[in-house]
Amino acid sequence: RRLGKSLGDNFFKEWPRGAVFYNNFEVSHTSVWSSPEYRAYFDHIDQNGGIYTKRWGDAPIKSIGVSLFVPPEKIHRFGDLGYRHA
């Protein structure tokens, strides 16, 4: 089964503007990144050249991964930390 089909046709069209988790500071369970689902997602990106030929960075890759594999109630956005991505 292709990963793109499992995302649905509208996944990327409906991605909220600015919804990237900038990961200069992150706290997470390693189980997210080592889960079979995330590994398959990451391997798909890697095998199709997303990282090296399209220059996809870690922030968008992890942001999409978090949105796919972590329930919203388990995500905490730190709003009280000063951070600006420039």
N, CA, C and O of each residue as an XYZ file, in Angstrom:
344
protein
N       0.845     -1.179      0.000
C       0.000      0.000      0.000
C       0.886      1.236      0.000
O       1.833      1.330      0.781
N       0.583      2.158     -0.856
C       1.378      3.377     -0.961
C       0.979      4.364      0.124
O      -0.203      4.526      0.427
N       1.976      5.021      0.704
C       1.720      5.976      1.775
C       0.826      7.115      1.307
O      -0.079      7.528      2.032
N       1.067      7.625      0.111
C       0.282      8.744     -0.404
C      -1.208      8.462     -0.425
O      -2.012      9.349     -0.137
N      -1.582      7.246     -0.762
C      -2.994      6.877     -0.791
C      -3.590      6.896      0.612
O      -4.754      7.259      0.782
N      -2.809      6.510      1.617
C      -3.344      6.456      2.973
C      -3.523      7.853      3.568
O      -4.271      8.016      4.532
N      -2.850      8.862      3.011
C      -2.994     10.223      3.521
C      -4.292     10.866      3.078
O      -4.771     11.804      3.715
N      -4.856     10.379      2.014
C      -6.077     10.974      1.494
C      -5.746     12.104      0.530
O      -4.657     12.676      0.574
N      -6.683     12.411     -0.323
C      -6.462     13.411     -1.363
C      -6.295     14.826     -0.825
O      -5.584     15.629     -1.428
N      -6.930     15.146      0.287
C      -6.948     16.524      0.762
C      -5.963     16.815      1.888
O      -5.926     17.941      2.384
N      -5.173     15.843      2.302
C      -4.308     16.048      3.467
C      -3.437     17.290      3.324
O      -3.433     18.147      4.207
N      -2.703     17.395      2.223
C      -1.779     18.511      2.071
C      -2.496     19.792      1.650
O      -2.008     20.886      1.932
N      -3.629     19.679      0.988
C      -4.396     20.871      0.609
C      -4.976     21.559      1.833
O      -5.168     22.775      1.827
N      -5.255     20.803      2.875
C      -5.884     21.348      4.069
C      -4.893     21.620      5.196
O      -5.307     21.965      6.303
N      -3.602     21.472      4.940
C      -2.595     21.689      5.987
C      -2.659     23.141      6.450
O      -2.518     24.045      5.627
N      -2.868     23.392      7.739
C      -2.998     24.771      8.211
C      -1.696     25.555      8.041
O      -0.615     25.062      8.363
N      -1.815     26.754      7.541
C      -0.647     27.613      7.349
C       0.039     27.843      8.696
O      -0.606     28.166      9.693
N       1.351     27.672      8.700
C       2.120     27.892      9.922
C       2.088     26.741     10.902
O       2.559     26.884     12.030
N       1.547     25.605     10.503
C       1.428     24.470     11.424
C       2.657     23.572     11.349
O       2.551     22.369     11.112
N       3.807     24.168     11.553
C       5.043     23.395     11.603
C       5.542     23.441     13.027
O       5.610     24.511     13.631
N       5.891     22.289     13.571
C       6.470     22.228     14.896
C       7.970     22.450     14.745
O       8.703     21.520     14.409
N       8.429     23.667     14.989
C       9.869     23.908     14.910
C      10.512     23.183     16.066
O      10.178     23.423     17.226
N      11.426     22.305     15.754
C      11.931     21.382     16.753
C      13.292     21.775     17.312
O      14.108     20.907     17.623
N      13.538     23.058     17.441
C      14.745     23.468     18.124
C      14.617     23.147     19.611
O      15.612     23.099     20.334
N      13.399     22.931     20.051
C      13.120     22.485     21.413
C      11.973     21.503     21.323
O      10.881     21.853     20.875
N      12.213     20.297     21.740
C      11.130     19.313     21.731
C      11.335     18.314     22.840
O      12.458     17.988     23.223
N      10.228     17.843     23.337
C      10.207     16.776     24.336
C       9.264     15.735     23.766
O       8.116     16.041     23.444
N       9.734     14.525     23.643
C       8.869     13.501     23.067
C       9.269     12.121     23.569
O      10.359     11.913     24.103
N       8.363     11.210     23.381
C       8.640      9.806     23.668
C       9.337      9.207     22.453
O       8.904      9.429     21.322
N      10.388      8.465     22.667
C      11.083      7.832     21.544
C      10.195      6.808     20.844
O      10.453      6.433     19.700
N       9.157      6.361     21.529
C       8.254      5.379     20.918
C       7.567      5.946     19.677
O       7.204      5.191     18.775
N       7.386      7.266     19.619
C       6.791      7.877     18.420
C       7.696      7.643     17.225
O       7.236      7.195     16.175
N       8.982      7.943     17.376
C       9.937      7.905     16.265
C      10.365      6.480     15.910
O      10.835      6.230     14.800
N      10.205      5.562     16.837
C      10.601      4.180     16.550
C       9.407      3.284     16.216
O       9.580      2.088     15.983
N       8.208      3.849     16.192
C       7.021      3.034     15.878
C       7.084      2.555     14.429
O       7.654      3.237     13.576
N       6.508      1.398     14.146
C       6.501      0.890     12.768
C       5.843      1.861     11.783
O       6.278      1.972     10.637
N       4.803      2.558     12.226
C       4.111      3.498     11.343
C       5.016      4.675     10.973
O       5.112      5.047      9.803
N       5.674      5.254     11.971
C       6.556      6.390     11.679
C       7.759      5.943     10.856
O       8.187      6.653      9.946
N       8.304      4.774     11.170
C       9.466      4.267     10.408
C       9.078      4.066      8.941
O       9.858      4.397      8.048
N       7.884      3.528      8.684
C       7.434      3.326      7.297
C       7.277      4.669      6.595
O       7.671      4.817      5.438
N       6.708      5.642      7.286
C       6.546      6.997      6.741
C       7.912      7.604      6.423
O       8.124      8.110      5.321
N       8.834      7.556      7.379
C      10.154      8.132      7.187
C      10.919      7.412      6.073
O      11.551      8.053      5.233
N      10.859      6.089      6.071
C      11.547      5.310      5.032
C      10.988      5.645      3.647
O      11.739      5.702      2.672
N       9.692      5.864      3.558
C       9.074      6.242      2.286
C       9.661      7.567      1.789
O      10.021      7.686      0.618
N       9.757      8.546      2.666
C      10.338      9.839      2.295
C      11.796      9.666      1.886
O      12.226     10.211      0.869
N      12.542      8.926      2.659
C      13.964      8.720      2.396
C      14.187      7.975      1.079
O      15.018      8.385      0.269
N      13.460      6.901      0.865
C      13.645      6.084     -0.338
C      13.232      6.814     -1.612
O      13.698      6.477     -2.701
N      12.363      7.805     -1.480
C      11.927      8.569     -2.651
C      12.706      9.867     -2.822
O      12.338     10.705     -3.645
N      13.764     10.037     -2.063
C      14.651     11.179     -2.230
C      14.163     12.480     -1.634
O      14.706     13.538     -1.949
N      13.157     12.433     -0.785
C      12.618     13.654     -0.214
C      13.621     14.458      0.593
O      13.574     15.688      0.601
N      14.523     13.772      1.266
C      15.492     14.457      2.120
C      16.653     15.003      1.305
O      17.040     16.160      1.470
N      17.203     14.190      0.439
C      18.433     14.570     -0.251
C      18.221     15.298     -1.565
O      19.026     16.161     -1.914
N      17.174     14.985     -2.303
C      16.978     15.651     -3.594
C      15.973     16.801     -3.529
O      16.038     17.730     -4.334
N      15.045     16.740     -2.573
C      14.053     17.804     -2.441
C      14.333     18.695     -1.239
O      13.631     19.678     -1.007
N      15.365     18.344     -0.477
C      15.834     19.129      0.668
C      14.775     19.318      1.753
O      14.691     20.382      2.366
N      13.965     18.276      1.988
C      12.998     18.353      3.067
C      13.757     18.332      4.382
O      14.626     17.483      4.580
N      13.448     19.235      5.267
C      14.117     19.320      6.550
C      13.408     18.521      7.626
O      12.339     17.953      7.404
N      14.026     18.490      8.794
C      13.470     17.699      9.877
C      12.171     18.289     10.436
O      11.296     17.535     10.860
N      12.028     19.611     10.447
C      10.808     20.205     11.012
C       9.549     19.801     10.239
O       8.592     19.344     10.866
N       9.502     19.945      8.908
C       8.270     19.527      8.228
C       8.055     18.013      8.256
O       6.918     17.551      8.347
N       9.134     17.243      8.179
C       8.984     15.779      8.229
C       8.394     15.364      9.571
O       7.463     14.561      9.622
N       8.933     15.907     10.649
C       8.414     15.551     11.976
C       7.023     16.133     12.202
O       6.188     15.486     12.834
N       6.752     17.336     11.702
C       5.425     17.941     11.883
C       4.341     17.091     11.242
O       3.298     16.841     11.848
N       4.587     16.653     10.025
C       3.605     15.800      9.349
C       3.496     14.466     10.078
O       2.396     13.942     10.255
N       4.637     13.912     10.504
C       4.621     12.656     11.251
C       3.830     12.761     12.542
O       3.046     11.869     12.866
N       4.030     13.844     13.281
C       3.276     14.052     14.522
C       1.788     14.157     14.220
O       0.969     13.565     14.922
N       1.434     14.906     13.184
C       0.013     15.061     12.862
C      -0.625     13.749     12.427
O      -1.823     13.546     12.621
N       0.171     12.857     11.839
C      -0.364     11.575     11.389
C      -0.461     10.544     12.505
O      -1.413      9.765     12.551
N       0.521     10.534     13.409
C       0.664      9.401     14.321
C       0.508      9.713     15.803
O       0.566      8.801     16.627
N       0.311     10.974     16.160
C       0.136     11.332     17.567
C      -1.242     11.967     17.737
O      -1.558     12.935     17.046
N      -2.062     11.443     18.638
C      -3.389     12.033     18.847
C      -3.267     13.489     19.322
O      -2.382     13.808     20.116
N      -4.151     14.370     18.838
C      -4.065     15.792     19.198
C      -4.033     16.055     20.705
O      -3.374     16.991     21.157
N      -4.734     15.241     21.471
C      -4.758     15.463     22.925
C      -3.418     15.121     23.597
O      -3.219     15.427     24.773
N      -2.513     14.495     22.859
C      -1.189     14.166     23.395
C      -0.120     15.192     22.985
O       1.049     15.047     23.342
N      -0.521     16.220     22.240
C       0.422     17.230     21.754
C       0.293     18.480     22.615
O      -0.808     18.979     22.847
N       1.418     18.970     23.078
C       1.426     20.225     23.845
C       2.294     21.235     23.115
O       3.475     20.990     22.868
N       1.709     22.357     22.776
C       2.466     23.442     22.150
C       2.859     24.417     23.242
O       2.004     24.959     23.943
N       4.144     24.633     23.382
C       4.636     25.567     24.376
C       4.427     26.988     23.856
O       5.117     27.425     22.934
N       3.480     27.700     24.445
C       3.197     29.060     24.031
C       3.900     30.096     24.889
O       3.891     31.286     24.575
N       4.507     29.638     25.970
C       5.126     30.563     26.899
C       6.653     30.624     26.771
O       7.328     31.216     27.613
N       7.182     30.017     25.727
C       8.618     30.071     25.483
C       8.886     31.010     24.311
O       8.240     30.919     23.267
N       9.831     31.898     24.495
C      10.166     32.808     23.418
C      10.930     32.103     22.299
O      12.012     31.561     22.524
N      10.376     32.114     21.120
C      11.053     31.482     19.987
C      10.604     32.169     18.704
O       9.422     32.461     18.523
N      11.535     32.414     17.841
C      11.228     32.988     16.531
C      12.085     32.297     15.504
O      13.307     32.252     15.641
N      11.467     31.762     14.482
C      12.205     31.073     13.424
C      12.453     32.061     12.299
O      11.532     32.470     11.591
N      13.693     32.427     12.153
C      14.009     33.423     11.110
C      15.171     32.975     10.255
O      15.570     33.687      9.333
